[in-house]
């Protein structure tokens, strides 16, 4: 176990360093820099002033040298200031992370609560009417464009019926829990509907494959009940590939859903990353993208732990050896 954790830590650290350099290089190679934006805002700045500013901020140095300086400051806890918000980067990221986790966390939880039982039911009776019905609904959910679904929900529930707000964020505790929660209904519904189909299909395919295994036939031959066969023997093994998909969604959970957040004016990570890139806010964009990378690595690590819990044949001792 100790050896496994040690190797995973250094693997994750190496991936993070490589990704930080790649992202830093791509952002640094974008046209325009903070000095160019200053010149645009103040035409009185002379070329000599611009050269002095680039030297002052280190923008005239090679990109690798600039990256090393940034990495040293980041390791000491200094991630710089946001140009757009004129505040430290971590202060800007905090509220956006909370909003995104609230939105995407609820949608992912609801999607799994619906998709996993639906996939199990479809796999238990494959090619039946129930299976065809679930598959049709799943394919419809996968095929619907997220932006179109979001607009239809706004037109139906906000414009025509007028029972839900079209977008925005609650005003805190002034209007009560429901007044704040009703701003979440439409974006959560949009993301949930869009993700149910994929998880249902993954669960169905994995469950069908598991139910065809020899040990399932052996369990039935010994007289085990169908409930025990499905949920005691088949489900845990069928969840292994599904856990991998959920682990990949973990990074997405914190990186935001740009289209949905934009349509519903939800101040989450997706809009924050997009605005920071479009506004040449290099520090904010870099830290936000690296945060999504870190959380994806954490999700993969948690998936490895889940494999051990789901399948007794998987052990950390094998990894250590």
GUDRENMAR-187806 format. One record per residue (C-alpha): residue in three letters; x, z, y. Coordinates in steps of 0.25 Angstrom, whole numbers, plus 5000, padded with zeros to 4 digits. Layout:
BEGIN
ALAXZY ...
//
This chain:
BEGIN
UNK500050005000 UNK501150045010 UNK501949915007 UNK500649835009 UNK500349895022 UNK501849875026 UNK501749725023 UNK500449705029 UNK500849775042 UNK502149685043 UNK501349555040 UNK500249595050 UNK501349625061 UNK502049495058 UNK500749415059 UNK500449485072 UNK501749455078 UNK501749305074 UNK500249295079 UNK500649365092 UNK501749265095 UNK500849145091 UNK499749195100 UNK500749235111 UNK501349095111 UNK500049015111 UNK499549095122 UNK500849085130 UNK500848935128 UNK499448915134 UNK499448845148 UNK499548935159 UNK500049075161 UNK499749195170 UNK500649145181 UNK499949005181 UNK498649085182 UNK499149155194 UNK499549025200 UNK498148975198 UNK497549095205 UNK498549095216 UNK499048955221 UNK500049025230 UNK500949065219 UNK502248975220 UNK502948925208 UNK504049025211 UNK503049135210 UNK502549085197 UNK503949075191 UNK504249225196 UNK502849265189 UNK503249195176 UNK504549265176 UNK503949395179 UNK502949385168 UNK503949325158 UNK503149195157 UNK504449115159 UNK505049165147 UNK504949105133 UNK503749135125 UNK504449205114 UNK505049305124 UNK503749325131 UNK503149355117 UNK504149455114 UNK503949525127 UNK502449525125 UNK502649585110 UNK503549695115 UNK502549735125 UNK501349725115 UNK502149815105 UNK502249915116 UNK500749915118 UNK500749825131 UNK499849705129 UNK499849665143 UNK498649645153 UNK497549545153 UNK497549445164 UNK496049415164 UNK495649565164 UNK496849625171 UNK496849745161 UNK497749775149 UNK497449685137 UNK497049795128 UNK496049845138 UNK495349715138 UNK495349695123 UNK494749825120 UNK493249795125 UNK493349655119 UNK493749705105 UNK492649805105 UNK491549705109 UNK492049605099 UNK492149705087 UNK490749755091 UNK490249605090 UNK490949545079 UNK490949675071 UNK489449685071 UNK489349535068 UNK490349545056 UNK489649675050 UNK488249605051 UNK488749475045 UNK489449545033 UNK488249635031 UNK487349505030 UNK488349415024 UNK488949495012 UNK487549525006 UNK487149385008 UNK488349325001 UNK488249424989 UNK486749384988 UNK487049234988 UNK488149254978 UNK487349334969 UNK486349224967 UNK487149094970 UNK486448964972 UNK485049034973 UNK484149024984 UNK484649154990 UNK486049094990 UNK485648964996 UNK484949035007 UNK486049125010 UNK487049015010 UNK486148935020 UNK486049045030 UNK487549065028 UNK487848915031 UNK486948925043 UNK487649035049 UNK489048975046 UNK488548845052 UNK487948895065 UNK488948885077 UNK489149025083 UNK488948975097 UNK487548905094 UNK487149035086 UNK487449125098 UNK486749035108 UNK485549025099 UNK485449175098 UNK485549195113 UNK484449085115 UNK483549155105 UNK483749305108 UNK484249305122 UNK483549185129 UNK482249165122 UNK481949305116 UNK482749385127 UNK482949505118 UNK484449505117 UNK485549475128 UNK486249345127 UNK487649405128 UNK488549505135 UNK488849645132 UNK488049775133 UNK488149865145 UNK488649985138 UNK487750105135 UNK486750085147 UNK485750005139 UNK485850075125 UNK486350035112 UNK485349925110 UNK485549865124 UNK487049855121 UNK486849805106 UNK485949695110 UNK487049625116 UNK487749615102 UNK486549565095 UNK486649415098 UNK488149405096 UNK488249485084 UNK487049405078 UNK487849275081 UNK489149315075 UNK488449375063 UNK487649255060 UNK488849165061 UNK489649245052 UNK488649285041 UNK488749145034 UNK490249145032 UNK490249285026 UNK489049255017 UNK489749135011 UNK491049215009 UNK490349325002 UNK489449224994 UNK490649144989 UNK491549264985 UNK490349334978 UNK490049214970 UNK491449204965 UNK491549344962 UNK490249354954 UNK490749234945 UNK491949324940 UNK492149374926 UNK492149514930 UNK490749504936 UNK490249444923 UNK490849554915 UNK490249654924 UNK488849594922 UNK489149594907 UNK489449744907 UNK488049764912 UNK488349794926 UNK487249784936 UNK487149664946 UNK487249764957 UNK488549814952 UNK489149674948 UNK488849624962 UNK489249734971 UNK490149814962 UNK491049704956 UNK490849574963 UNK490649614978 UNK491949684980 UNK492749564974 UNK491949464982 UNK492149544995 UNK493649514994 UNK493649375000 UNK492549415010 UNK493449535015 UNK494549425018 UNK493549355027 UNK493049485034 UNK494549515036 UNK494749385044 UNK493549415052 UNK494149545056 UNK495049475066 UNK493949395071 UNK493149525073 UNK494149565084 UNK494449425090 UNK493049395094 UNK492049285093 UNK492249195105 UNK491049105104 UNK490049225102 UNK490649315112 UNK490649205123 UNK489249165120 UNK488749305121 UNK489649345132 UNK490249455123 UNK491549515128 UNK492349515115 UNK493749475110 UNK493349325108 UNK493049305123 UNK494149395127 UNK495149305119 UNK494549175124 UNK494549225139 UNK495949275138 UNK496549145132 UNK495749055143 UNK496249155154 UNK497649155150 UNK497649305147 UNK498749295138 UNK498949445135 UNK497449465132 UNK497349345123 UNK498549375115 UNK498249525112 UNK496749485109 UNK497249375099 UNK498249465093 UNK497249575091 UNK496349485083 UNK497649455074 UNK497849605072 UNK496449625068 UNK496449505058 UNK497649565052 UNK497049705051 UNK495749635045 UNK496649575034 UNK497349705031 UNK495949775029 UNK495549655020 UNK496749685011 UNK496249835010 UNK494849785007 UNK495349694996 UNK495949824989 UNK494649894990 UNK493849774985 UNK494749734974 UNK495449844965 UNK496349734960 UNK496949724974 UNK498049834977 UNK499049864988 UNK500049894977 UNK500049754973 UNK500449714987 UNK501449824988 UNK502149764975 
//
